């Protein structure tokens, strides 16, 4: 079983990779957000003309699966770099957003239930 690196380690590796190539001047929030959008669009492009059924089976084809995996990695890489530059903890941000959504979109009938019922 492969060990999964933690987000902090991945962010450090991305920062080290960029630093070794002197790319930091280009890694502004604006540029990273733009690159993130481009990579997300490249992921969307893979699915653009597929039917819902075809899209559900996209990982069955090794060539397409490789493209999807690469684009997911690119999206995550730019998102992690953006978070690093802005000082955003992506896991804390996601946890907080899920909590807000749970309050904003309660389960149907959740307000009707009484604890003693």
DSSP file (Angstrom, degrees, kcal/mol; ACC not computed):
  #  RESIDUE AA STRUCTURE BP1 BP2  ACC     N-H-->O    O-->H-N    N-H-->O    O-->H-N    TCO  KAPPA ALPHA  PHI   PSI    X-CA   Y-CA   Z-CA
    1    1 A X              0   0    0      0, 0.0     2,-0.3     0, 0.0     0, 0.0   0.000 360.0 360.0 360.0 133.7    0.0    0.0    0.0
    2    2 A X        -     0   0    0      1,-0.1     2,-0.3     0, 0.0     0, 0.0  -0.604 360.0-126.1 -81.5 133.6    1.4    3.4   -1.0
    3    3 A X        -     0   0    0     -2,-0.3     2,-0.5     1,-0.0    -1,-0.1  -0.622  21.9-134.2 -77.2 135.8    1.7    6.0    1.8
    4    4 A X        -     0   0    0     -2,-0.3     2,-0.0     1,-0.0    -1,-0.0  -0.801  17.4-128.1 -92.5 126.2   -0.1    9.3    1.0
    5    5 A X        -     0   0    0     -2,-0.5     2,-0.1     1,-0.1    -1,-0.0  -0.373  27.5-111.8 -68.1 151.3    1.9   12.4    1.6
    6    6 A X     >  -     0   0    0      1,-0.1     4,-2.1    -2,-0.0     5,-0.2  -0.379  25.8-108.5 -80.5 165.2    0.3   15.1    3.7
    7    7 A X  H  > S+     0   0    0      1,-0.2     4,-2.9     2,-0.2     5,-0.2   0.884 116.8  55.6 -62.5 -40.1   -0.8   18.4    2.3
    8    8 A X  H  > S+     0   0    0      1,-0.2     4,-2.3     2,-0.2    -1,-0.2   0.911 108.7  48.0 -60.7 -41.7    1.9   20.4    4.1
    9    9 A X  H  > S+     0   0    0      2,-0.2     4,-2.4     1,-0.2    -1,-0.2   0.908 112.1  49.4 -65.7 -41.1    4.6   18.1    2.6
   10   10 A X  H  X S+     0   0    0     -4,-2.1     4,-2.5     2,-0.2    -2,-0.2   0.917 110.3  50.7 -63.6 -42.0    3.1   18.5   -0.9
   11   11 A X  H  X S+     0   0    0     -4,-2.9     4,-2.5     1,-0.2    -2,-0.2   0.907 110.2  50.0 -62.3 -40.7    3.0   22.3   -0.5
   12   12 A X  H  X S+     0   0    0     -4,-2.3     4,-2.9     2,-0.2     5,-0.2   0.920 110.5  49.8 -62.6 -43.3    6.6   22.3    0.6
   13   13 A X  H  X S+     0   0    0     -4,-2.4     4,-2.5     1,-0.2    -2,-0.2   0.911 111.6  48.3 -62.8 -41.7    7.6   20.2   -2.4
   14   14 A X  H  X S+     0   0    0     -4,-2.5     4,-2.4     2,-0.2    -1,-0.2   0.915 113.0  47.8 -63.9 -42.4    5.7   22.5   -4.8
   15   15 A X  H  X S+     0   0    0     -4,-2.5     4,-2.7     2,-0.2    -2,-0.2   0.907 113.0  48.2 -65.1 -42.0    7.3   25.6   -3.2
   16   16 A X  H  X S+     0   0    0     -4,-2.9     4,-2.5     2,-0.2    -2,-0.2   0.899 110.4  52.0 -64.7 -40.5   10.8   24.0   -3.4
   17   17 A X  H  X S+     0   0    0     -4,-2.5     4,-0.7    -5,-0.2    -2,-0.2   0.936 113.8  43.2 -60.0 -47.8   10.2   23.1   -7.0
   18   18 A X  H ><>S+     0   0    0     -4,-2.4     5,-2.7     1,-0.2     3,-0.7   0.906 113.5  51.5 -66.1 -42.1    9.2   26.7   -7.9
   19   19 A X  H ><5S+     0   0    0     -4,-2.7     3,-1.5     1,-0.2    -2,-0.2   0.894 104.3  56.6 -63.3 -40.6   12.0   28.2   -5.9
   20   20 A X  H 3<5S+     0   0    0     -4,-2.5    -1,-0.2     1,-0.3    -2,-0.2   0.746 113.8  40.9 -63.3 -22.3   14.6   26.0   -7.6
   21   21 A X  T <<5S-     0   0    0     -4,-0.7    -1,-0.3    -3,-0.7    -2,-0.2   0.300 112.3-118.6-106.9   6.4   13.4   27.4  -10.9
   22   22 A X  T < 5 +     0   0    0     -3,-1.5     3,-0.3    -4,-0.2    -3,-0.2   0.876  69.9 137.3  56.8  41.2   13.0   31.0   -9.7
   23   23 A X    >>< +     0   0    0     -5,-2.7     3,-1.9     1,-0.2     4,-0.8   0.518  34.6  99.1 -92.2  -6.9    9.3   31.0  -10.4
   24   24 A X  G >4 S+     0   0    0     -6,-0.4     3,-1.2     1,-0.3    -1,-0.2   0.849  74.9  61.1 -53.9 -38.6    8.2   32.7   -7.2
   25   25 A X  G 34 S+     0   0    0     -3,-0.3    -1,-0.3     1,-0.3     3,-0.1   0.803 108.2  45.6 -59.4 -24.2    7.9   36.1   -8.9
   26   26 A X  G <4 S+     0   0    0     -3,-1.9     2,-1.5     1,-0.2    -1,-0.3   0.597  91.2  86.0 -91.3 -12.7    5.2   34.6  -11.2
   27   27 A X    <<  +     0   0    0     -3,-1.2    -1,-0.2    -4,-0.8     2,-0.2  -0.374  58.0 145.8 -91.3  58.9    3.4   32.8   -8.4
   28   28 A X     >  -     0   0    0     -2,-1.5     4,-2.9    -3,-0.1     5,-0.3  -0.526  65.1-107.0 -84.4 159.4    1.2   35.7   -7.4
   29   29 A X  H  > S+     0   0    0      1,-0.2     4,-2.6     2,-0.2     5,-0.2   0.909 121.1  50.9 -53.6 -42.1   -2.4   35.1   -6.3
   30   30 A X  H  > S+     0   0    0      2,-0.2     4,-2.2     1,-0.2    -1,-0.2   0.939 113.1  43.9 -61.8 -47.8   -3.7   36.4   -9.6
   31   31 A X  H  > S+     0   0    0      2,-0.2     4,-2.7     1,-0.2    -2,-0.2   0.899 114.8  48.6 -66.7 -40.2   -1.5   34.2  -11.7
   32   32 A X  H  X S+     0   0    0     -4,-2.9     4,-2.5     2,-0.2    -1,-0.2   0.903 111.6  49.4 -67.5 -39.6   -2.1   31.1   -9.6
   33   33 A X  H  X S+     0   0    0     -4,-2.6     4,-2.1    -5,-0.3    -2,-0.2   0.901 112.4  48.8 -64.6 -39.4   -5.9   31.6   -9.6
   34   34 A X  H  X S+     0   0    0     -4,-2.2     4,-2.2    -5,-0.2    -2,-0.2   0.931 111.9  48.0 -64.4 -45.2   -5.7   32.0  -13.4
   35   35 A X  H  X S+     0   0    0     -4,-2.7     4,-2.6     1,-0.2    -2,-0.2   0.887 109.7  53.7 -62.8 -38.7   -3.6   28.9  -13.8
   36   36 A X  H  X S+     0   0    0     -4,-2.5     4,-2.5     1,-0.2    -1,-0.2   0.916 108.7  49.2 -60.2 -43.9   -6.0   27.0  -11.5
   37   37 A X  H  X S+     0   0    0     -4,-2.1     4,-2.1     2,-0.2    -2,-0.2   0.900 110.7  50.1 -63.2 -41.7   -8.9   28.1  -13.8
   38   38 A X  H  X S+     0   0    0     -4,-2.2     4,-2.0     2,-0.2    -2,-0.2   0.934 112.2  46.8 -63.0 -46.4   -7.0   26.9  -16.9
   39   39 A X  H  X S+     0   0    0     -4,-2.6     4,-1.7     1,-0.2    36,-0.2   0.890 110.9  51.8 -65.5 -38.7   -6.2   23.5  -15.4
   40   40 A X  H  X S+     0   0    0     -4,-2.5     4,-2.3     1,-0.2    -1,-0.2   0.889 109.1  51.9 -62.9 -37.8   -9.8   23.1  -14.2
   41   41 A X  H  X S+     0   0    0     -4,-2.1     4,-2.4     1,-0.2    -2,-0.2   0.869 105.3  54.4 -65.6 -36.1  -11.0   23.9  -17.8
   42   42 A X  H  X S+     0   0    0     -4,-2.0     4,-0.9     2,-0.2    -1,-0.2   0.854 108.7  49.4 -66.4 -33.1   -8.6   21.3  -19.2
   43   43 A X  H >X S+     0   0    0     -4,-1.7     4,-0.8     2,-0.2     3,-0.6   0.920 110.5  49.8 -67.4 -44.6  -10.3   18.8  -16.8
   44   44 A X  H >X S+     0   0    0     -4,-2.3     4,-1.1     1,-0.2     3,-0.9   0.882 101.7  64.0 -60.3 -38.6  -13.7   19.9  -18.0
   45   45 A X  H 3< S+     0   0    0     -4,-2.4     3,-0.4     1,-0.3     4,-0.4   0.845  95.2  58.9 -56.8 -35.5  -12.6   19.5  -21.6
   46   46 A X  H << S+     0   0    0     -4,-0.9    -1,-0.3    -3,-0.6     3,-0.2   0.863 115.8  34.2 -61.2 -35.5  -12.1   15.8  -21.1
   47   47 A X  H X< S+     0   0    0     -3,-0.9     3,-1.7    -4,-0.8    -1,-0.2   0.512  88.2 108.7 -95.8  -7.5  -15.8   15.4  -20.2
   48   48 A X  T 3< S+     0   0    0     -4,-1.1    -1,-0.1    -3,-0.4    -2,-0.1   0.794  90.1  22.0 -47.2 -49.3  -17.2   18.1  -22.5
   49   49 A X  T 3  S+     0   0    0     -4,-0.4    -1,-0.3    -3,-0.2     2,-0.2   0.245  96.5 113.9-109.2  13.8  -19.0   16.0  -25.1
   50   50 A X    <   -     0   0    0     -3,-1.7     2,-0.1     1,-0.1    -3,-0.0  -0.549  66.1-120.7 -82.4 149.1  -19.5   12.8  -23.1
   51   51 A X     >  -     0   0    0     -2,-0.2     4,-2.8     1,-0.1     5,-0.2  -0.393  35.0-102.2 -73.7 165.0  -22.9   11.5  -22.1
   52   52 A X  H  > S+     0   0    0      1,-0.2     4,-1.5     2,-0.2     5,-0.1   0.891 125.8  50.4 -56.0 -38.0  -23.5   11.1  -18.4
   53   53 A X  H  > S+     0   0    0      2,-0.2     4,-0.8     1,-0.2    -1,-0.2   0.921 110.7  47.4 -67.1 -44.3  -23.0    7.4  -18.8
   54   54 A X  H >4 S+     0   0    0      1,-0.2     3,-0.8     2,-0.2    -2,-0.2   0.895 109.8  53.7 -63.3 -39.9  -19.8    7.8  -20.7
   55   55 A X  H >< S+     0   0    0     -4,-2.8     3,-1.1     1,-0.3    -1,-0.2   0.845 103.3  56.7 -65.5 -31.9  -18.5   10.3  -18.1
   56   56 A X  H 3< S+     0   0    0     -4,-1.5    -1,-0.3     1,-0.2     3,-0.2   0.738 112.0  43.1 -69.4 -21.8  -19.2    7.7  -15.3
   57   57 A X  T X< S+     0   0    0     -3,-0.8     3,-2.2    -4,-0.8     4,-0.4   0.216  77.9 114.3-105.9  13.0  -16.9    5.2  -17.2
   58   58 A X  G X  S+     0   0    0     -3,-1.1     3,-0.8     1,-0.3    -1,-0.2   0.783  72.8  56.4 -59.8 -29.3  -14.1    7.7  -18.0
   59   59 A X  G 3  S+     0   0    0     -3,-0.2    -1,-0.3     1,-0.2     6,-0.1   0.534  88.6  78.0 -81.9  -4.6  -11.6    5.9  -15.8
   60   60 A X  G <  S+     0   0    0     -3,-2.2     2,-0.6     1,-0.1    -1,-0.2   0.783  82.6  70.6 -72.7 -26.7  -12.2    2.6  -17.6
   61   61 A X  S <> S-     0   0    0     -3,-0.8     4,-3.2    -4,-0.4     5,-0.2  -0.830  77.5-148.4 -93.8 118.4  -10.0    3.7  -20.5
   62   62 A X  H  > S+     0   0    0     -2,-0.6     4,-2.1     1,-0.2    -1,-0.1   0.856  95.3  50.2 -57.0 -38.8   -6.3    3.9  -19.5
   63   63 A X  H  > S+     0   0    0      2,-0.2     4,-1.7     1,-0.2    -1,-0.2   0.934 115.9  41.0 -65.6 -46.0   -5.4    6.8  -21.8
   64   64 A X  H  > S+     0   0    0      2,-0.2     4,-2.7     1,-0.2    -2,-0.2   0.890 112.3  55.7 -69.4 -38.9   -8.3    8.9  -20.6
   65   65 A X  H  X S+     0   0    0     -4,-3.2     4,-2.7     1,-0.2    -1,-0.2   0.897 106.5  51.5 -59.4 -40.2   -7.8    7.9  -17.0
   66   66 A X  H  X S+     0   0    0     -4,-2.1     4,-2.5    -5,-0.2    -1,-0.2   0.914 110.1  48.6 -63.4 -42.8   -4.2    9.1  -17.3
   67   67 A X  H  X S+     0   0    0     -4,-1.7     4,-2.4     2,-0.2    -2,-0.2   0.926 112.4  48.5 -62.5 -45.0   -5.4   12.5  -18.7
   68   68 A X  H  X S+     0   0    0     -4,-2.7     4,-2.7     1,-0.2     5,-0.2   0.940 111.9  49.1 -60.7 -47.6   -8.0   12.8  -15.9
   69   69 A X  H  X S+     0   0    0     -4,-2.7     4,-2.3     1,-0.2    -1,-0.2   0.908 111.6  49.1 -59.9 -43.9   -5.4   12.0  -13.2
   70   70 A X  H  X S+     0   0    0     -4,-2.5     4,-2.3     2,-0.2    -1,-0.2   0.913 112.5  47.1 -62.9 -42.8   -2.9   14.4  -14.6
   71   71 A X  H  X S+     0   0    0     -4,-2.4     4,-2.6     2,-0.2    -2,-0.2   0.893 110.4  52.1 -68.9 -38.2   -5.4   17.3  -14.8
   72   72 A X  H  X S+     0   0    0     -4,-2.7     4,-2.6     1,-0.2    -1,-0.2   0.927 110.7  49.5 -60.0 -43.6   -6.7   16.5  -11.2
   73   73 A X  H  X S+     0   0    0     -4,-2.3     4,-2.7    -5,-0.2    -2,-0.2   0.908 110.5  49.6 -62.2 -42.1   -3.1   16.7  -10.1
   74   74 A X  H  X S+     0   0    0     -4,-2.3     4,-2.4     2,-0.2     5,-0.2   0.918 111.4  48.7 -63.2 -43.4   -2.6   20.0  -11.9
   75   75 A X  H  X S+     0   0    0     -4,-2.6     4,-2.3   -36,-0.2    -2,-0.2   0.938 114.4  45.5 -61.0 -47.1   -5.7   21.5  -10.4
   76   76 A X  H  X S+     0   0    0     -4,-2.6     4,-2.9     2,-0.2     5,-0.2   0.897 110.4  54.4 -65.1 -40.1   -4.7   20.4   -6.9
   77   77 A X  H  X S+     0   0    0     -4,-2.7     4,-2.3     1,-0.2    -1,-0.2   0.941 111.9  42.9 -59.8 -48.5   -1.1   21.6   -7.4
   78   78 A X  H  X S+     0   0    0     -4,-2.4     4,-2.4     2,-0.2    -1,-0.2   0.877 113.9  52.0 -67.9 -35.7   -2.2   25.2   -8.3
   79   79 A X  H  X S+     0   0    0     -4,-2.3     4,-2.6    -5,-0.2    -2,-0.2   0.929 111.1  47.1 -64.5 -44.1   -4.9   25.2   -5.5
   80   80 A X  H  X S+     0   0    0     -4,-2.9     4,-2.3     1,-0.2    -2,-0.2   0.891 112.7  49.5 -65.1 -38.7   -2.3   24.2   -2.9
   81   81 A X  H  X S+     0   0    0     -4,-2.3     4,-2.4    -5,-0.2    -1,-0.2   0.904 111.0  49.6 -66.0 -40.6    0.2   26.8   -4.2
   82   82 A X  H  X S+     0   0    0     -4,-2.4     4,-2.2     2,-0.2    -2,-0.2   0.927 111.3  49.1 -62.9 -44.9   -2.5   29.5   -4.1
   83   83 A X  H  X>S+     0   0    0     -4,-2.6     5,-2.5     1,-0.2     4,-1.3   0.904 110.9  50.8 -60.2 -41.9   -3.4   28.5   -0.5
   84   84 A X  H  <5S+     0   0    0     -4,-2.3     3,-0.4     1,-0.2    -2,-0.2   0.935 111.2  46.9 -62.1 -47.3    0.3   28.6    0.4
   85   85 A X  H  <5S+     0   0    0     -4,-2.4    -1,-0.2     1,-0.2    -2,-0.2   0.860 119.0  41.0 -63.7 -36.6    0.8   32.1   -1.0
   86   86 A X  H  <5S-     0   0    0     -4,-2.2    -1,-0.2    -5,-0.2    -2,-0.2   0.555 109.8-118.9 -90.4  -8.8   -2.4   33.4    0.7
   87   87 A X  T  <5 +     0   0    0     -4,-1.3     2,-0.5    -3,-0.4    -3,-0.2   0.829  60.2 151.4  74.3  31.3   -1.9   31.6    4.0
   88   88 A X      < -     0   0    0     -5,-2.5     2,-0.9    -6,-0.2    -1,-0.3  -0.836  44.8-140.6 -98.0 129.9   -5.1   29.6    3.7
   89   89 A X     >  -     0   0    0     -2,-0.5     4,-2.7     1,-0.2     5,-0.2  -0.810  15.5-159.0 -85.0 108.5   -5.3   26.2    5.3
   90   90 A X  H  > S+     0   0    0     -2,-0.9     4,-2.1     1,-0.2    -1,-0.2   0.854  87.5  48.4 -63.8 -35.2   -7.2   24.2    2.7
   91   91 A X  H  > S+     0   0    0      2,-0.2     4,-2.5     1,-0.2    -1,-0.2   0.907 113.5  46.6 -71.5 -40.1   -8.5   21.5    5.0
   92   92 A X  H  > S+     0   0    0      2,-0.2     4,-2.4     1,-0.2    -2,-0.2   0.897 112.3  51.6 -65.7 -39.5   -9.7   24.0    7.6
   93   93 A X  H  X S+     0   0    0     -4,-2.7     4,-2.1     2,-0.2    -2,-0.2   0.913 111.6  46.8 -62.8 -42.4  -11.3   26.0    4.9
   94   94 A X  H  X S+     0   0    0     -4,-2.1     4,-2.6    -5,-0.2    -2,-0.2   0.921 111.4  50.6 -66.0 -43.8  -13.1   22.9    3.6
   95   95 A X  H  X S+     0   0    0     -4,-2.5     4,-2.1     1,-0.2    -2,-0.2   0.919 112.2  47.4 -60.3 -43.4  -14.2   21.8    7.1
   96   96 A X  H  X S+     0   0    0     -4,-2.4     4,-2.3     1,-0.2    -1,-0.2   0.890 111.7  50.5 -64.9 -39.6  -15.6   25.3    7.8
   97   97 A X  H  X S+     0   0    0     -4,-2.1     4,-2.6     2,-0.2    -2,-0.2   0.899 108.8  51.3 -66.4 -40.6  -17.4   25.4    4.4
   98   98 A X  H  X S+     0   0    0     -4,-2.6     4,-2.5     2,-0.2    -2,-0.2   0.924 110.2  50.1 -61.5 -43.9  -19.0   22.0    5.0
   99   99 A X  H  X S+     0   0    0     -4,-2.1     4,-1.7     2,-0.2    -2,-0.2   0.924 111.2  48.1 -60.5 -45.1  -20.2   23.2    8.4
  100  100 A X  H  X S+     0   0    0     -4,-2.3     4,-2.6     1,-0.2    -1,-0.2   0.909 112.3  49.5 -62.1 -40.9  -21.7   26.3    6.9
  101  101 A X  H  X S+     0   0    0     -4,-2.6     4,-2.9     1,-0.2    -2,-0.2   0.870 106.3  55.6 -67.0 -36.0  -23.4   24.3    4.2
  102  102 A X  H  < S+     0   0    0     -4,-2.5    -1,-0.2     1,-0.2    -2,-0.2   0.877 113.9  41.3 -63.9 -35.8  -24.9   21.8    6.7
  103  103 A X  H  < S+     0   0    0     -4,-1.7     3,-0.5    -5,-0.2    -2,-0.2   0.881 117.7  46.9 -75.0 -39.4  -26.5   24.8    8.5
  104  104 A X  H  < S+     0   0    0     -4,-2.6     2,-0.4     1,-0.3    -2,-0.2   0.837 122.9  33.3 -71.8 -33.9  -27.5   26.5    5.3
  105  105 A X  S  < S-     0   0    0     -4,-2.9    -1,-0.3    -5,-0.2     3,-0.1  -0.653  82.0-173.7-124.5  73.4  -29.0   23.3    3.7
  106  106 A X        -     0   0    0     -3,-0.5     3,-0.1    -2,-0.4    -3,-0.1  -0.221  38.6 -86.0 -66.1 158.7  -30.4   21.2    6.5
  107  107 A X    >   -     0   0    0      1,-0.1     3,-2.6    -5,-0.1     4,-0.4  -0.331  58.0 -88.3 -60.0 144.2  -31.7   17.7    5.8
  108  108 A X  T 3  S+     0   0    0      1,-0.3    -1,-0.1     2,-0.1    -3,-0.0  -0.351 115.9   9.3 -55.7 128.6  -35.4   17.7    4.6
  109  109 A X  T >> S+     0   0    0     -3,-0.1     3,-1.1    -2,-0.1     4,-0.7   0.441  90.6 123.1  81.5  -0.4  -37.6   17.5    7.7
  110  110 A X  G X4 S+     0   0    0     -3,-2.6     3,-0.7     1,-0.3    -2,-0.1   0.856  73.2  53.0 -63.5 -34.1  -34.6   18.1   10.1
  111  111 A X  G 34 S+     0   0    0     -4,-0.4    -1,-0.3     1,-0.2    -3,-0.1   0.675 104.2  58.3 -73.7 -15.4  -36.4   21.1   11.6
  112  112 A X  G <4 S+     0   0    0     -3,-1.1     2,-0.3     2,-0.1    -1,-0.2   0.623  85.3  96.6 -88.4 -14.0  -39.5   19.0   12.2
  113  113 A X    <<  -     0   0    0     -3,-0.7     2,-0.4    -4,-0.7    -4,-0.0  -0.581  57.8-157.0 -84.5 136.8  -37.8   16.4   14.4
  114  114 A X    >   -     0   0    0     -2,-0.3     3,-1.6     1,-0.1    -2,-0.1  -0.874  22.9-127.2-106.2 144.2  -37.9   16.7   18.2
  115  115 A X  T 3  S+     0   0    0     -2,-0.4    -1,-0.1     1,-0.3    -2,-0.0   0.819 110.9  48.3 -60.2 -29.3  -35.2   15.0   20.3
  116  116 A X  T 3         0   0    0      1,-0.2    -1,-0.3    -3,-0.0    -3,-0.0   0.447 360.0 360.0 -91.0   1.5  -37.9   13.2   22.3
  117  117 A X    <         0   0    0     -3,-1.6    -1,-0.2     0, 0.0    -2,-0.1   0.470 360.0 360.0 -84.0 360.0  -39.9   12.0   19.3
